[in-house]
Amino acid sequence: MIADQVDSRTESDRVPLALDALAGVGLLLPYERTAGDEIQGLAATGEAVVASITALTRLDGWRIGIGLGLVDEPLPQSTRAARGEAYLAARTAIGSARRSPVALSLVAGDSVRDGGYGDHVDDAETALWLLRSTLARRSREGWELMDLLDQGLTNAQAAERLGISPSAVSQRLGRAARTESERATRLAARLLDRLLEVPA
């Protein structure tokens, strides 16, 4: 995966903030700055890809390219030293993301395309677009509520912690599209995992 900061010439450097937000994502090779305002990491599961997209969408201002395919082994210690068709596909994807309605693109390498999985790649990208579009509309208050619920708090406990009424929590839940985003997350991760099995 490659992420590129949007409008980096007019905005402050947000790479350190992004690296902090992505530090907990389980990757084969962790994210690191590769050039200027760009970061790169190597994921092996749909869950890790979706978690990365969620974190970057929450931060806002990031363009995302995802390359799908084989990677040369043995893996180096740094993603900057890694090679393979997944990296070439990700480079193509980050360019395509500039023309994407949600600044995200998924591109498959030859090992996937030659297997006749083009429609499945489109399906996975569509699921990621829908997830990103849903998350991009979530407010700061919505994210704050999701954090509490993800920690295991009930709606009533979250209302008490936030100092708002239970009905206000229900309203925030609706605006934050919790159910829709959870289902989109599971769908996107499942579709990606199916594709990740193809090269093997």
C-alpha positions in Angstrom: 0.0 0.0 0.0 1.1 3.5 -0.8 -0.4 6.6 0.7 0.3 10.1 -0.6 -0.5 13.3 1.3 -2.9 15.5 -0.7 -1.9 19.2 -1.2 1.4 18.6 0.6 2.9 21.8 -0.9 0.4 23.9 0.9 -0.2 21.8 4.0 2.2 20.9 6.9 3.9 17.5 6.9 1.4 15.0 8.2 3.5 11.9 7.7 4.5 11.5 11.4 0.8 11.7 12.4 -0.1 9.1 9.8 2.7 6.8 10.9 1.5 7.1 14.5 -2.1 6.3 13.5 -0.9 3.2 11.5 1.5 1.9 14.1 -1.0 -0.7 15.4 -1.9 -2.2 12.1 -0.6 -5.8 11.7 1.7 -5.7 8.6 4.4 -7.9 7.0 6.5 -4.7 6.7 5.4 -1.6 8.7 4.7 1.7 7.1 7.5 4.1 6.6 8.2 7.3 4.7 9.5 6.4 1.3 9.8 9.8 -0.4 8.7 13.3 0.7 5.1 13.1 1.8 4.6 9.4 0.8 4.4 6.4 3.0 4.4 2.7 2.1 3.7 -0.6 3.9 3.2 -4.3 3.0 0.0 -6.0 4.1 -0.9 -9.7 3.9 -4.5 -9.6 5.0 -7.7 -7.8 4.0 -8.1 -6.8 7.6 -4.8 -4.9 7.6 -5.7 -3.2 4.3 -9.1 -2.1 5.6 -7.6 -1.0 9.0 -5.1 1.2 7.1 -7.8 2.7 4.9 -9.9 3.4 8.0 -7.0 5.1 9.8 -6.0 7.3 6.8 -9.6 8.2 6.1 -10.1 9.4 9.6 -7.0 11.6 9.3 -8.3 13.0 6.0 -6.1 14.3 3.3 -4.6 11.1 2.0 -4.6 9.4 -1.4 -4.3 5.6 -1.3 -3.0 3.1 -3.8 -3.2 -0.6 -3.2 -1.2 -3.1 -5.3 -2.2 -6.8 -5.3 0.2 -9.5 -6.2 3.4 -11.4 -5.5 6.4 -9.9 -3.6 10.0 -11.1 -4.0 11.2 -13.2 -1.1 13.0 -13.3 1.3 11.5 -10.1 2.5 13.9 -7.3 3.5 13.6 -5.6 6.9 12.4 -2.3 5.2 9.5 -1.9 2.8 11.7 0.6 0.9 13.9 -2.3 -0.1 11.1 -4.7 -1.0 10.3 -5.6 -4.7 7.7 -7.4 -6.6 4.6 -7.0 -8.8 2.5 -5.9 -5.8 4.8 -2.8 -5.4 4.6 -2.1 -9.2 0.8 -2.4 -9.0 0.7 -0.1 -6.0 2.7 2.5 -7.9 0.2 2.4 -10.7 -2.7 2.5 -8.2 -1.5 5.6 -6.5 -1.5 7.3 -9.8 -5.0 6.1 -10.6 -6.2 7.3 -7.2 -5.8 10.8 -8.5 -8.8 10.2 -10.8 -10.8 8.1 -8.3 -14.0 9.7 -6.7 -12.7 8.7 -3.3 -8.9 9.1 -3.9 -8.4 5.3 -3.7 -7.5 2.7 -6.3 -6.8 -1.0 -6.2 -4.7 -2.5 -9.0 -3.8 -6.2 -9.5 -0.5 -7.5 -10.7 -0.1 -10.1 -13.5 -0.4 -13.1 -11.3 -4.0 -12.0 -10.4 -5.1 -10.6 -13.7 -3.9 -13.6 -15.7 -6.0 -15.8 -13.5 -9.1 -14.2 -14.8 -9.9 -12.4 -11.5 -10.5 -9.0 -13.0 -14.2 -8.8 -11.9 -13.2 -9.8 -8.4 -10.7 -7.0 -8.2 -13.4 -4.5 -9.3 -15.7 -5.9 -6.7 -13.1 -5.5 -4.0 -12.3 -1.9 -5.1 -16.0 -1.1 -5.1 -16.4 -2.3 -1.6 -13.4 -0.2 -0.5 -14.8 2.9 -2.3 -18.1 2.5 -0.4 -16.4 2.0 2.9 -14.1 5.1 2.4 -17.1 7.2 1.2 -19.0 6.2 4.3 -16.2 6.9 6.7 -15.3 10.2 5.1 -18.7 11.6 6.1 -18.2 10.8 9.8 -17.7 13.8 12.1 -15.1 14.2 14.8 -17.9 13.5 17.3 -18.9 10.4 15.5 -15.4 9.0 15.6 -15.2 9.9 19.3 -18.4 7.8 19.9 -17.1 4.9 17.8 -13.9 4.8 19.9 -15.9 4.4 23.1 -18.2 1.7 21.6 -15.1 -0.1 20.2 -13.7 -0.2 23.7 -16.8 -2.1 24.8 -18.9 0.6 26.4 -22.7 0.4 26.0 -24.6 3.2 24.5 -25.7 4.4 27.9 -22.1 4.3 29.2 -20.9 6.2 26.2 -23.6 8.8 26.7 -22.5 9.3 30.3 -18.9 9.5 29.3 -19.6 12.1 26.7 -22.1 14.0 28.8 -24.9 13.7 26.4 -28.3 12.0 26.5 -28.9 8.4 25.2 -31.1 9.8 22.4 -28.2 12.0 21.3 -26.0 8.9 21.2 -28.6 7.2 19.0 -28.6 10.2 16.7 -24.8 10.2 16.5 -24.8 6.5 15.7 -27.1 7.1 12.8 -25.1 9.9 11.4 -21.8 8.0 11.9 -23.3 5.0 10.0 -21.8 2.5 12.4 -23.8 -0.5 11.1 -23.1 0.3 7.4 -19.4 0.9 8.0 -19.0 -2.4 10.0 -20.7 -4.4 7.2 -18.6 -2.6 4.6 -15.5 -3.3 6.6 -16.2 -7.0 6.7 -17.2 -7.2 3.1 -14.1 -5.4 1.8 -11.8 -7.5 4.0 -13.4 -10.8 2.9 -13.2 -9.8 -0.8 -9.5 -8.8 -0.4 -8.7 -12.1 1.4 -10.1 -14.1 -1.5 -7.9 -12.2 -3.9 -4.8 -12.6 -1.7 -5.1 -16.4 -2.0 -5.0 -16.2 -5.8 -1.2 -15.8 -6.4 -0.5 -18.8 -4.1 
